[in-house]
Amino acid sequence: MLKNKRKVVSTLLAVMLAVLMCPIIAFATEGEEKYVPEMFATFWALIPPLVAITLALITKEVYSSLFVGILVGGLFYSGFQFERTVLYIYEDGIMKVLSDSYNMGILIFLVLLGTMVALMNKAGGSAAFGRWAGEHIKSKVGAQLAAIALGALIFIDDYFNCLTVGSVMKPVTDKHRVSRAKFAYLIDATAAPVCIIAPISSWAAAVSGFVKGEDGFSLFVRAIPFNYYALLTLIMMIGMVLLKIEFGPMAKHEKNALNGDLFTTAVRPYAENREDGTEKKGKVIDLILPIACLIVCCVIGMIYTGGFFSGTNFVEAFSGCDASVGLALGSFFGLVITIILYLIRRVLSFKDCMDCLAEGFKAMVPAILILIFAWTLKSMTDRLGAAEYVAGIMENAAGGLMLMLPAIIFLVACVLAFATGTSWGTFGILIPIVVAVFQKSNPELMIISISACMAGAVCGDHCSPISDTTIMASAGAQCDHVNHVSTQLPYAILVAIISAVSYVIAGLVQKFVGGYAATATISLGIAVAITLIALFAMKNVLGLGVQEEE
């Protein structure tokens, strides 16, 4: 009886203690939620990423530059308190992004795909494909066009695009002396720009999800003719390849590549990755079949996460898919099938296959480190209210500049995506504002403005050193990341200027001509004409280009 009384008393005390602690816990939680840094939603919120980007371009060293940007963000957020800064950087920064399930899915996908590349190299599949391509692709122009064509075909996801095109086409571009910087540009320019104009892609699903009160998928399709940056990037890239036009830092890289130096700079983190002595056993099928299995498995993985096998149709399954989980699942099954294939064909032993796990992880370490730092820096920027700051600017500008608004939205989206390294985040900030402004007053201008938002986000993402897609392109081409960013930037800026002018023209055409079809046709025709004139001027007036040595 005494024991029972003691149990009852203990239970009551525990309950009373819990009740007493509830207000304390609630107060603590409430206090944490209400903490707002003094620099929240001000221009200072954009300083940390700008510091990181500037340092990376100046010092040519990306790891320390990103960390300095993270440190600046931590100091701003904590009010320059040492202890809070340190805890914020590691607990709310690095550790938090590593514990995020979406981020971990992308890292797993990276490691598994790196392992597949190591397997294909060790089995000799990459070398065999290089020999086959050497017989069928006779020129440097042909090698670049083949890389562009493959990039355009893999439109389901930009991460998958970057790493797959890189692993398949690297032997071909190396053989024809395409610099790693140029190869990285070709990959990057056919990743996000292709995904953003492909109706069946993870990007289309993301954009559709940000449009409330409208048919998001239908708006996405109608916005494609106005997505000038994506369309003109493809035209500009193909034109420069055919006309052999190079300018800026890229021209130096291409000249050096003709002399056998594919890297130009002393920093070449992937230069030691080569096929080993087993390559003569490999055949083209040892590369083509694993890549085909990987594509099929990743598509199945993505639509599986979207509920395709539970009755959802294909398009809706893509719209609702979890790209991180789908790619991780797909790459895992693709890896298993590849190992079984090589064991059956006896091109690799089981021990050789297992050794490739460590090799694949090692090959992806640079990309993983940059991604972790970039995600942490983005977290800092979010906590400082960069999104709220830009949203406020946009709402204030939406008043009397209706016709100019598509061009303004494009430029704002460029700056925001460049500073934060995220195009999807830019969609989430700007598209709801655009819909709210034009939904009832001018539906046609709403479509143009949504497209301007998407184009600007892709442009900023394309230019930004802290963008995960840019990082993936460097990893796919096995190019030094700073080299890729510095050589790509002049090309992207040129297309961005033409795109901004095209959005001004689109706004005027919409006002004076009207009608979706007429506006889309006339505006796109003018934008393409400006791009072709620019290519002609670079080739015949300015004389830009690198002559290929036959």
GUVEX-56232 format. One line per field, with one value per residue (C-alpha): residue number from 1; x, y, z. Coordinates in pm, whole numbers, plus 32768, in hexadecimal, padded with zeros to 4 digits. Layout:
% residues N
num	NUM/...
xx	X/...
yy	Y/...
zz	Z/...
//
This chain:
% residues 550
num	1/2/3/4/5/6/7/8/9/10/11/12/13/14/15/16/17/18/19/20/21/22/23/24/25/26/27/28/29/30/31/32/33/34/35/36/37/38/39/40/41/42/43/44/45/46/47/48/49/50/51/52/53/54/55/56/57/58/59/60/61/62/63/64/65/66/67/68/69/70/71/72/73/74/75/76/77/78/79/80/81/82/83/84/85/86/87/88/89/90/91/92/93/94/95/96/97/98/99/100/101/102/103/104/105/106/107/108/109/110/111/112/113/114/115/116/117/118/119/120/121/122/123/124/125/126/127/128/129/130/131/132/133/134/135/136/137/138/139/140/141/142/143/144/145/146/147/148/149/150/151/152/153/154/155/156/157/158/159/160/161/162/163/164/165/166/167/168/169/170/171/172/173/174/175/176/177/178/179/180/181/182/183/184/185/186/187/188/189/190/191/192/193/194/195/196/197/198/199/200/201/202/203/204/205/206/207/208/209/210/211/212/213/214/215/216/217/218/219/220/221/222/223/224/225/226/227/228/229/230/231/232/233/234/235/236/237/238/239/240/241/242/243/244/245/246/247/248/249/250/251/252/253/254/255/256/257/258/259/260/261/262/263/264/265/266/267/268/269/270/271/272/273/274/275/276/277/278/279/280/281/282/283/284/285/286/287/288/289/290/291/292/293/294/295/296/297/298/299/300/301/302/303/304/305/306/307/308/309/310/311/312/313/314/315/316/317/318/319/320/321/322/323/324/325/326/327/328/329/330/331/332/333/334/335/336/337/338/339/340/341/342/343/344/345/346/347/348/349/350/351/352/353/354/355/356/357/358/359/360/361/362/363/364/365/366/367/368/369/370/371/372/373/374/375/376/377/378/379/380/381/382/383/384/385/386/387/388/389/390/391/392/393/394/395/396/397/398/399/400/401/402/403/404/405/406/407/408/409/410/411/412/413/414/415/416/417/418/419/420/421/422/423/424/425/426/427/428/429/430/431/432/433/434/435/436/437/438/439/440/441/442/443/444/445/446/447/448/449/450/451/452/453/454/455/456/457/458/459/460/461/462/463/464/465/466/467/468/469/470/471/472/473/474/475/476/477/478/479/480/481/482/483/484/485/486/487/488/489/490/491/492/493/494/495/496/497/498/499/500/501/502/503/504/505/506/507/508/509/510/511/512/513/514/515/516/517/518/519/520/521/522/523/524/525/526/527/528/529/530/531/532/533/534/535/536/537/538/539/540/541/542/543/544/545/546/547/548/549/550
xx	8000/811E/81C4/8083/8068/81D0/8187/8053/8115/8235/8145/8095/81E1/824E/8108/8121/828A/8226/810B/81F4/82F7/81FF/81F4/8370/8397/828C/8330/8485/83FA/8338/8470/8537/8429/840B/8580/85B3/870E/8737/879D/866B/85CD/86CA/87D1/88CA/881D/88B9/8A1B/8A8A/8A54/8AE6/8C1D/8C42/8C10/8D03/8E11/8DEA/8E18/8F41/8FFF/8F9C/8F68/8E03/8E09/8E97/8DC9/8C85/8CE8/8D37/8BDD/8B46/8C0D/8B92/8A2C/8A59/8AE2/89C3/88BE/894F/898E/8B09/8AFB/8C10/8B61/8A18/8AD5/8B94/8A5E/898D/8A8B/8AB1/8963/886E/894C/8A2B/898C/882C/8864/8908/87DC/86E7/8656/8647/87B6/881F/8765/882B/8975/891D/88CB/8A1D/8ADE/8A22/8A4D/8BBE/8BD8/8B31/8C27/8D49/8CB6/8C93/8DF8/8E84/8DBF/8E3F/8CE8/8D49/8E86/8DC7/8CC4/8DDE/8E76/8D22/8CD6/8E31/8DD3/8C7F/8CB0/8DBF/8DDD/8DDE/8C9A/8BF9/8C65/8BCE/8A8A/8A6E/8A92/8985/889A/88C2/888A/874A/86CB/86FC/85FE/855A/8642/876D/883D/8813/885A/89A5/8A3F/89C0/8A2E/8B7C/8BC2/8B54/8BEE/8D34/8E02/8D81/8DC0/8F17/8F75/8F18/8FC8/8E9A/8F0C/8E6D/8DEC/8D39/8CB0/8C2B/8B80/8ADC/8A5B/89DF/8938/8871/880F/872F/86E3/865D/85A4/84F2/8454/8404/829B/82F2/8409/8442/845F/8308/827B/8322/82A5/8143/813C/8180/8054/7F25/7DC8/7E30/7E77/7FED/8045/7F82/8029/817E/8141/80BA/81EB/82E9/82F4/8344/845D/8563/8694/8668/8614/871F/8828/87F0/87FA/8930/89E5/89A4/89FC/8B47/8BA3/8B53/8C02/8D23/8CF2/8D9D/8DDB/8E41/8EFD/8E66/8F36/9075/8FFD/8FA1/90F0/91A8/90CE/913C/92A0/923D/91F9/908A/9095/9168/9196/926C/9134/90AF/9001/8F98/90CF/913C/8FF6/904D/8FDC/90BA/9154/9010/8F82/8FCF/8ECD/8DB9/8CC9/8BDD/8ABE/8B73/8B29/89E6/8924/8976/891A/87D4/8781/87D3/86E9/85CD/85FB/8608/84CC/841C/849E/841A/82BF/82B2/82DD/81CB/80D1/80D1/80AF/7F8E/7EB5/7F3A/7F73/80D2/80CC/8035/8130/8249/819F/818D/82D8/83F1/8520/8616/8580/8534/8697/872F/8652/868D/8806/8811/8759/8822/8961/88EA/888F/89E1/8A9F/89D5/8A14/8B8C/8B98/8AD7/8BB8/8CEC/8D88/8DAA/8DC1/8CE3/8E0E/8E51/8CE5/8CF4/8E3A/8D81/8C9E/8DBD/8E44/8CF1/8CCB/8E2A/8DE6/8CB1/8D4F/8D96/8C2D/8BA3/8C72/8C0B/8A9E/8AA3/8B3F/8A51/891F/899C/89D0/8871/87EA/889C/8804/86A8/86C8/8731/85F5/8681/853B/8466/8549/852B/83B5/8385/8442/836F/8226/828A/82F7/81B5/80F4/812E/8223/813A/81CE/8332/82E6/834A/84A6/84B9/844B/8551/866A/85F4/85DC/873D/87CB/870D/8766/88D1/88EE/8839/889E/873C/864C/8532/853F/8529/83F3/8354/838F/8337/822C/8121/815F/813A/7FF7/7F68/7FBB/7F3F/7E48/7D13/7D97/7E6C/7E87/7F67/8063/8051/80CA/81E8/8248/8240/8323/8407/841A/8479/8575/8618/862B/86D7/87C3/882B/8849/891C/8A0D/8A26/8B57/8A83/8970/8951/8916/8A56/8B10/8A80/8AEF/8C54/8C48/8BB5/8CC2/8DCE/8E2F/8EB1/8D7D/8E0A/8E88/8D2A/8C85/8D7E/8D75/8BFC/8BA2/8BE4/8B14/89F0/89FD/89EB/88AF/8820/8844/8793/8683/8648/861E/8533/8453/8436/83D1/82D9/822F/820A/818E/808C/8007/7FF9/7FB7/7F0D/7EAB/7F77/7FD9/803C/80FD/81B7/820F/827E/8341/83F7/8447/84E6/85AA/8634/868E/8750/880D/886A/88DD/89B8/8A54/8A93/8B34/8C16/8C8D/8CAB/8CD0/8D8D/8E42/8E15/8E62/8F5B/8FCA/8FD0/9115/90CF
yy	8000/80EA/809D/80F1/823D/8290/8242/8323/843E/8418/8420/8556/8608/85AE/8633/8774/87A4/8772/886D/896A/8937/8967/8AE5/8AEE/8A13/8AD5/8C1F/8BA3/8B29/8C6A/8D31/8C74/8CA2/8E17/8E5D/8F42/8FC5/913B/9116/9046/909A/91AB/91CE/9135/8FE6/8FD0/9020/8EBF/8E17/8F43/8F2E/8DBB/8DEC/8F13/8E5D/8D23/8DE7/8EAB/8D9B/8C77/8BAA/8B43/8A8E/8BA8/8CAA/8BF6/8BCE/8D42/8D8D/8C9E/8D49/8EA1/8E1F/8D8C/8ED4/8F9B/8EAA/8E9C/900E/8FD1/8EF6/8DF3/8CCF/8CF8/8D19/8BD2/8B12/8BA1/8B45/89DD/8984/8A50/8A53/892F/8829/8890/887E/872A/86AA/8720/85EF/8697/86FE/85A5/850B/85E4/8589/8416/8442/84EB/83D3/82BE/8368/83A0/822C/81DA/82B8/820C/80B9/811D/81A1/806A/7F83/8042/80B0/8221/81D4/80F0/81FF/82F7/8212/81DF/8352/8398/82CE/8373/84D7/856D/86D2/87B0/8851/86FA/869D/87DB/87B3/864B/86C4/87CD/86CD/85DB/86F5/875A/85F3/85CC/86D0/862E/86C6/87B1/86F1/85B0/8669/86FD/85BF/84D3/85AC/85E1/846F/840C/8521/856D/8469/84FB/8669/8616/8560/868E/8783/8838/88E9/887A/89DE/89D8/887C/88F4/8A18/892D/8856/897B/8A22/88E6/889C/89A6/8A5B/8916/88AA/89F8/89D5/885F/8825/86D0/8720/875A/88D1/88E0/8838/8937/8A64/89D8/89B0/8B22/8B9A/8BAB/8BD5/8B83/8A4F/8A4B/894E/8A08/8B51/8AA9/8A2F/8B83/8C2F/8B63/8C4C/8D70/8CBE/8D81/8D32/8BB8/8BC2/8CC0/8C08/8AD4/8BA0/8C61/8B25/8A67/8B9A/8BCF/8A5F/8A61/8BAF/8B59/8C9D/8CC1/8DF7/8E5B/8D62/8C40/8C9C/8C64/8B12/8AA4/8B13/8A51/8920/891A/88F5/87D4/888F/8855/8906/8A45/8A8A/89CD/8972/8830/8762/8648/862E/84E6/8432/8347/81F4/80DB/7FB3/7EEC/7FDC/7EF4/7DFA/7EFA/7F36/804F/7F8D/7FA5/8119/8131/8023/80A6/820A/8190/80CA/81FB/82D9/81DE/819D/8310/8358/8237/82AF/840F/83A9/82AA/83C2/8481/8364/82DB/8175/81DB/824F/83AF/83FE/8434/85B1/85D9/84DD/85B9/86ED/864C/8592/85B1/85D4/8596/8448/83E1/8420/8373/823F/823C/825B/8144/804E/80C4/807B/7F1D/7ECA/7F4C/7E72/7D3E/7D8D/7DA7/7C69/7BA8/7C30/7BEE/7D3E/7D84/7CAD/7CE5/7D75/7E6C/7EDA/7F13/7FD7/80C9/8130/81E4/8265/82F6/839F/842F/84B9/8572/8606/875C/877D/8704/87FF/8920/88B8/88A6/8A00/8A8E/8A00/8A8F/8BE5/8BD8/8B87/8CBB/8D93/8D0C/8D51/8EB6/8EF2/8F20/8E98/8F8F/90B0/9061/901D/9177/921A/9161/91C0/932F/9325/9285/93C8/94A2/93D3/92CB/92B5/92B8/91C1/9084/9115/918A/9034/8F8E/9068/9044/8ECA/8EC7/8F82/8EB6/8D64/8DD1/8E40/8D18/8C07/8B82/8BA1/8AE0/8BCB/8CF1/8C57/8C36/8DA5/8E53/8D80/8DB7/8F2F/8F27/8E61/8F50/9082/9008/8EED/8FC6/90F6/9069/8EEB/8F03/8FE0/8EED/8DD3/8EAB/8F12/8DAD/8D49/8E6F/8DF6/8C96/8D17/8E03/8CF5/8C08/8D1E/8D74/8C04/8BD3/8CE8/8CA9/8BF3/8B7B/8AE4/896C/8941/8A02/892B/87EF/8862/8890/8735/869B/8732/86F4/8862/894D/8A01/8B63/8B2B/8AC2/8BF1/8CF3/8C71/8C45/8D99/8E71/8D85/8D87/8F02/8F37/8E63/8F0D/9066/8FF0/8F50/908E/9156/9049/9068/91DF/9197/908B/9183/9282/9180/9103/9264/92D1/9184/90AD/8F42/8E21/8D84/8ECB/8F49/8DFF/8DE1/8F48/8F6B/8E1D/8E68/8FB5/8F12/8E04/8F08/8FD6/8E9C/8E42/8FA8/8F96/8E4E/8EE5/901A/8F4C/8E76/8F6E/90C2/907D/8F4B/8E81/8D0F/8BF8/8B53/89DA/8938/881E
zz	8000/8058/7F0B/7E54/7F0C/7EB3/7D45/7D4C/7DF4/7CFC/7BD6/7C5A/7C90/7B31/7AA1/7B6E/7AFF/7994/79B9/7A5B/7948/782B/7844/785C/7726/766F/76D2/765F/7514/74E6/7532/742C/7326/736B/7353/7229/71D6/71B5/7047/6FED/6E99/6E4E/6D3F/6E35/6E06/6CAA/6D21/6D93/6C3F/6B8A/6C65/6C18/6AA2/6A8E/6B53/6A7E/693D/69C6/6A81/699A/6AD9/6B1C/6C6E/6D40/6C82/6CD2/6E3D/6E5D/6DD0/6ED1/6FE5/6F7B/6F78/70D3/715B/70C2/714B/72AB/72CD/72D3/740C/7407/74B2/73F7/72AD/72E0/734F/7235/7128/719B/723B/716C/7039/6FD7/70B9/705A/6EE0/6F0D/6FD0/6EC6/6E16/6CC0/6CD2/6D45/6C1F/6B2E/6BD8/6BC6/6A55/6A1F/6ACA/6A15/68C5/690E/6957/680B/6753/6805/67A4/6637/6632/66D6/65F1/64C3/644E/6442/637C/628C/6251/6217/6110/606A/606C/5FE0/5EAD/5E7F/5F05/5E2F/5EAC/5FDE/5F68/5F4D/60AF/613D/607B/60F5/625D/6222/6184/62A7/63A1/62ED/62F3/646C/64D9/6607/670D/6707/6808/6745/6600/6677/66FC/65ED/64C7/6571/65A2/6442/6370/6428/6366/621E/6271/6300/61C0/60EC/61D6/6263/639F/64E5/6517/63C6/640D/655E/64AB/63B0/64CF/659E/6472/6425/658E/662B/64DF/644A/6586/65A4/6449/6469/64D9/656C/6660/67D1/6786/66E1/6815/68F9/6834/681E/6996/69CF/6901/69E5/695D/67F7/6723/6765/6659/654C/65AD/65A0/643A/63C9/6460/6397/6263/634C/6405/6348/6418/63F6/6283/6226/62F2/621B/60D8/6146/61B6/6072/5FA2/6054/6029/5EB4/5E76/5F66/6028/617A/624B/63A8/6485/63C1/628F/6355/63D1/6271/61E0/62EC/62AF/6143/61C8/62AB/63F2/6443/6595/655C/66D0/67CA/688F/67F7/6905/681B/6740/67E1/6786/6668/65ED/6667/65B5/659D/6499/6371/63F3/63E3/62C6/6271/630D/645D/645A/6393/644E/65AF/6547/64AA/65E5/66B9/65ED/65FB/6770/67C4/66FC/67AA/68FB/68C1/684D/6969/6A68/69B1/69DB/6877/68EF/69D0/68B0/6866/66F6/6670/665E/67B9/6842/67C2/6851/69A8/69A6/6AA4/69C1/6ADD/6B45/69DF/6966/6A95/6A62/68EB/6908/6A0C/692D/6801/68C3/6925/67BD/6744/683C/67D6/6666/6697/6766/665D/6548/6622/65D6/674C/6881/69AF/6A6D/6951/695E/6AD4/6AB4/69D1/6AF1/6B9B/6A4F/69F2/6B42/6B2B/69CF/6A4D/6B89/6AE8/6A6F/6BBE/6C84/6BA4/6BB7/6D32/6D4E/6C47/6CF8/6E42/6DA5/6D13/6E6E/6EF6/6DE5/6E2A/6FA0/6F56/6E8A/6D2B/6C9C/6D5F/6CF9/6B86/6BA1/6C3A/6B1C/6A1D/6ABE/6AC7/695A/68E3/68E1/67AF/66E1/6655/64F7/6579/668E/65CC/6595/66FE/677C/66A1/672F/6897/686E/67DC/6906/6A08/696F/6942/6AAC/6B46/6A52/6A30/690E/69B6/6AE0/69F0/694F/6AA5/6AF7/69B2/6904/6A15/69FE/6883/6898/699B/68C6/6771/67B6/6785/66CE/65AF/658A/6455/6506/662A/6548/64C3/6625/66AA/658C/65DC/6742/66D1/65D3/66CD/67D4/66E1/6671/67D5/6829/66EE/6752/68C8/6957/6A7C/69A3/69CD/6855/6806/6902/6864/670A/678B/6822/66E7/6609/6714/66F5/6801/6883/687A/6716/66AE/674E/66CB/6564/6557/65E9/64B0/63D9/64CF/64F8/637F/6365/649C/63F9/62BE/6393/645E/631B/6296/63CA/6392/622B/629D/6387/626F/6173/626C/6297/612A/607B/6183/616E/61F9/60AC/6002/6130/6159/5FE8/5FAC/60F3/60CF/5F61/5FC2/60E0/5FFA/5EF4/5FF4/6060/5EF9/5EB7/5FF0/5F76/5E1D/5EB6/5F9B/5E7B/5D5C/5E02/5F44/5EBE/5FFC/5FEE/6011/5ED0/5EE9/5E85/5D92
//
